[in-house]
Every structure is written in structure tokens, then in C-alpha cells.
Amino acid sequence: MWRRPAIAPKPVADTVKSRPLTDISPRSIMAMYESDITQFLKALKQERPSLDAEQRQGRALLWDKTPIDLDERARGDASRVAQKPYVYAQDK
């Protein structure tokens, strides 16, 4: 049976060498923590500085729409032909 290998956590004292472990608050430890995803995103943005502009262009393409002209919308709604309840019926 396959088992996940045990991964030993890094001791906090090894990552912070300026002060003893007893002087460090949990908040300051978490303030120094940076997840793998955050590190990846920072590296990606350094490699591709135009990424933010590309994301804005994609958002504009898919989500940002032109304003609706209410008069044109009202004319379109008024000119719409009502659909019959059963479209395959033949009127005689």
C-alpha cells in the first residue's frame, strides 16, 4: 500500500536567526510566510510584466459591454412577434 512520505516541517528557529524563538510572536511568523502560489505569481509577473495589461484586455473582451440604448431596446421589444404555444400546429 502506498503511503505519503513523512515531511518534517522546517523548524522556525532555522528560518529566523536574528531572535530566539521565544521572542517571536505567531503573527510575525505568519507575516514572513509566503505560500508557493504567491511565490509563483510573483515570479510570473516578473517574467511577464505585460500580464496585468493582458488580463485587463481579456476581461474587457468578455465582460465589459457597451451600454444598452434603452430606446432601441424598447423598439425591439415592441416589434417582437409573440410565439404560439405550440409552434408545430398548422393554422387553418
KOLTOR-623971 format. One line per 4 residues: number of its first residue (from 1); for each residue x, z, y of N, C-alpha, C. Coordinates in nm, 2 decimals, always signed. Example, Ala and Ser with C-alpha at 12.3 -4.5 7.8 and 13.67 -1.06 7.14 Angstrom:
residues 2
1) +1.32,+0.78,-0.57,+1.23,+0.78,-0.45,+1.32,+0.78,-0.33  +1.28,+0.71,-0.22,+1.37,+0.71,-0.11,+1.29,+0.79,+0.00
//
This chain:
residues 92
1) +0.08,+0.00,-0.12,+0.00,+0.00,+0.00,+0.09,+0.00,+0.12  +0.05,-0.08,+0.22,+0.13,-0.10,+0.34,+0.10,+0.02,+0.44  +0.20,+0.08,+0.49,+0.19,+0.18,+0.59,+0.26,+0.15,+0.72  +0.21,+0.18,+0.83,+0.27,+0.16,+0.95,+0.40,+0.25,+0.96
5) +0.51,+0.19,+1.00,+0.63,+0.27,+1.01,+0.61,+0.38,+1.12  +0.67,+0.49,+1.10,+0.66,+0.60,+1.19,+0.75,+0.57,+1.31  +0.69,+0.58,+1.43,+0.77,+0.56,+1.55,+0.79,+0.69,+1.62  +0.91,+0.73,+1.64,+0.94,+0.85,+1.71,+0.93,+0.83,+1.86
9) +0.85,+0.91,+1.93,+0.84,+0.89,+2.08,+0.97,+0.93,+2.14  +1.00,+0.87,+2.26,+1.12,+0.90,+2.33,+1.10,+1.04,+2.39  +1.20,+1.11,+2.38,+1.20,+1.24,+2.45,+1.20,+1.22,+2.60  +1.11,+1.30,+2.67,+1.10,+1.28,+2.82,+1.23,+1.32,+2.88
13) +1.31,+1.42,+2.82,+1.43,+1.46,+2.88,+1.53,+1.35,+2.89  +1.53,+1.25,+2.79,+1.62,+1.14,+2.79,+1.59,+1.04,+2.91  +1.47,+1.02,+2.94,+1.43,+0.93,+3.04,+1.45,+0.98,+3.18  +1.44,+1.11,+3.20,+1.45,+1.18,+3.33,+1.57,+1.27,+3.32
17) +1.68,+1.24,+3.37,+1.80,+1.32,+3.35,+1.84,+1.40,+3.48  +1.77,+1.38,+3.59,+1.80,+1.45,+3.71,+1.75,+1.59,+3.71  +1.64,+1.62,+3.64,+1.59,+1.76,+3.64,+1.56,+1.80,+3.50  +1.57,+1.93,+3.48,+1.53,+1.98,+3.34,+1.38,+1.96,+3.32
21) +1.35,+1.95,+3.19,+1.21,+1.92,+3.15,+1.11,+2.02,+3.20  +1.15,+2.14,+3.22,+1.05,+2.25,+3.27,+1.01,+2.23,+3.41  +1.10,+2.16,+3.49,+1.06,+2.14,+3.63,+0.98,+2.02,+3.66  +0.95,+1.94,+3.56,+0.88,+1.81,+3.57,+0.73,+1.83,+3.54
25) +0.65,+1.79,+3.63,+0.50,+1.81,+3.61,+0.45,+1.69,+3.53  +0.35,+1.70,+3.46,+0.29,+1.59,+3.39,+0.25,+1.47,+3.48  +0.21,+1.50,+3.60,+0.17,+1.39,+3.69,+0.29,+1.31,+3.73  +0.41,+1.37,+3.75,+0.52,+1.29,+3.79,+0.57,+1.21,+3.67
29) +0.56,+1.26,+3.55,+0.59,+1.18,+3.43,+0.51,+1.06,+3.42  +0.37,+1.08,+3.44,+0.28,+0.96,+3.43,+0.31,+0.87,+3.55  +0.35,+0.92,+3.67,+0.38,+0.83,+3.78,+0.49,+0.74,+3.75  +0.59,+0.78,+3.66,+0.70,+0.70,+3.63,+0.67,+0.60,+3.51
33) +0.56,+0.63,+3.44,+0.53,+0.54,+3.33,+0.48,+0.40,+3.37  +0.52,+0.30,+3.30,+0.48,+0.17,+3.33,+0.45,+0.10,+3.19  +0.33,+0.06,+3.17,+0.29,+0.00,+3.04,+0.36,-0.13,+3.02  +0.36,-0.18,+2.89,+0.42,-0.31,+2.86,+0.34,-0.42,+2.93
37) +0.21,-0.41,+2.94,+0.13,-0.51,+3.01,+0.17,-0.52,+3.15  +0.19,-0.41,+3.22,+0.23,-0.41,+3.36,+0.36,-0.47,+3.38  +0.46,-0.44,+3.29,+0.59,-0.50,+3.29,+0.58,-0.65,+3.27  +0.50,-0.69,+3.18,+0.48,-0.84,+3.15,+0.43,-0.91,+3.28
41) +0.32,-0.85,+3.34,+0.26,-0.91,+3.45,+0.36,-0.92,+3.57  +0.44,-0.82,+3.59,+0.54,-0.82,+3.70,+0.64,-0.93,+3.67  +0.69,-0.94,+3.55,+0.79,-1.04,+3.52,+0.73,-1.18,+3.53  +0.60,-1.20,+3.49,+0.54,-1.33,+3.51,+0.52,-1.37,+3.65
45) +0.49,-1.27,+3.74,+0.47,-1.30,+3.88,+0.61,-1.33,+3.94  +0.71,-1.27,+3.89,+0.85,-1.30,+3.95,+0.89,-1.44,+3.90  +0.86,-1.48,+3.78,+0.89,-1.61,+3.73,+0.81,-1.72,+3.80  +0.68,-1.70,+3.82,+0.59,-1.80,+3.88,+0.53,-1.74,+4.01
49) +0.59,-1.75,+4.12,+0.54,-1.69,+4.24,+0.41,-1.76,+4.29  +0.38,-1.88,+4.24,+0.26,-1.95,+4.28,+0.14,-1.91,+4.20  +0.16,-1.82,+4.11,+0.05,-1.78,+4.02,-0.08,-1.73,+4.09  -0.06,-1.65,+4.19,-0.17,-1.60,+4.27,-0.25,-1.71,+4.33
53) -0.18,-1.81,+4.39,-0.25,-1.92,+4.45,-0.32,-2.01,+4.35  -0.26,-2.02,+4.23,-0.33,-2.10,+4.12,-0.45,-2.03,+4.07  -0.45,-1.89,+4.07,-0.56,-1.82,+4.02,-0.68,-1.83,+4.13  -0.64,-1.83,+4.26,-0.74,-1.84,+4.36,-0.81,-1.98,+4.35
57) -0.73,-2.09,+4.33,-0.78,-2.22,+4.32,-0.88,-2.23,+4.20  -0.84,-2.17,+4.09,-0.93,-2.17,+3.97,-1.06,-2.10,+3.99  -1.05,-1.99,+4.06,-1.17,-1.91,+4.10,-1.26,-2.00,+4.19  -1.20,-2.06,+4.29,-1.28,-2.14,+4.38,-1.34,-2.26,+4.31
61) -1.27,-2.31,+4.21,-1.33,-2.43,+4.14,-1.45,-2.38,+4.05  -1.45,-2.27,+3.99,-1.55,-2.23,+3.90,-1.66,-2.14,+3.97  -1.63,-2.06,+4.06,-1.72,-1.96,+4.11,-1.76,-1.97,+4.26  -1.68,-2.02,+4.34,-1.71,-2.03,+4.48,-1.79,-2.16,+4.50
65) -1.91,-2.15,+4.54,-2.00,-2.26,+4.56,-2.04,-2.28,+4.70  -2.08,-2.40,+4.74,-2.12,-2.43,+4.87,-2.26,-2.36,+4.90  -2.28,-2.32,+5.02,-2.41,-2.26,+5.05,-2.53,-2.35,+5.02  -2.64,-2.29,+4.98,-2.76,-2.37,+4.95,-2.84,-2.40,+5.08
69) -2.88,-2.53,+5.09,-2.96,-2.57,+5.21,-3.11,-2.53,+5.17  -3.17,-2.44,+5.23,-3.30,-2.39,+5.19,-3.41,-2.49,+5.22  -3.40,-2.58,+5.32,-3.50,-2.68,+5.34,-3.49,-2.78,+5.23  -3.37,-2.82,+5.19,-3.36,-2.92,+5.08,-3.41,-2.86,+4.95
73) -3.39,-2.73,+4.93,-3.43,-2.67,+4.81,-3.59,-2.66,+4.80  -3.65,-2.64,+4.92,-3.79,-2.63,+4.93,-3.85,-2.77,+4.90  -3.79,-2.87,+4.96,-3.84,-3.01,+4.93,-3.83,-3.05,+4.78  -3.72,-3.01,+4.72,-3.70,-3.04,+4.58,-3.81,-2.96,+4.49
77) -3.83,-2.84,+4.53,-3.93,-2.76,+4.45,-4.07,-2.82,+4.47  -4.10,-2.86,+4.59,-4.24,-2.92,+4.62,-4.26,-3.05,+4.55  -4.15,-3.13,+4.53,-4.16,-3.27,+4.47,-4.15,-3.26,+4.32  -4.14,-3.15,+4.27,-4.13,-3.14,+4.12,-4.26,-3.16,+4.05
81) -4.26,-3.24,+3.95,-4.39,-3.27,+3.87,-4.40,-3.16,+3.76  -4.52,-3.10,+3.76,-4.54,-3.00,+3.66,-4.54,-3.06,+3.52  -4.47,-2.99,+3.42,-4.47,-3.04,+3.29,-4.59,-2.99,+3.21  -4.64,-3.08,+3.12,-4.75,-3.05,+3.04,-4.71,-2.94,+2.94
85) -4.81,-2.86,+2.89,-4.78,-2.76,+2.79,-4.73,-2.82,+2.66  -4.78,-2.93,+2.62,-4.73,-2.99,+2.50,-4.69,-3.14,+2.54  -4.56,-3.16,+2.54,-4.52,-3.29,+2.60,-4.54,-3.41,+2.51  -4.57,-3.39,+2.38,-4.58,-3.50,+2.29,-4.73,-3.54,+2.28
89) -4.82,-3.47,+2.35,-4.96,-3.51,+2.34,-4.98,-3.64,+2.43  -5.07,-3.73,+2.38,-5.10,-3.85,+2.45,-5.23,-3.83,+2.52  -5.22,-3.86,+2.65,-5.34,-3.85,+2.73,-5.43,-3.98,+2.71  -5.56,-3.96,+2.68,-5.64,-4.08,+2.66,-5.77,-4.06,+2.75
//
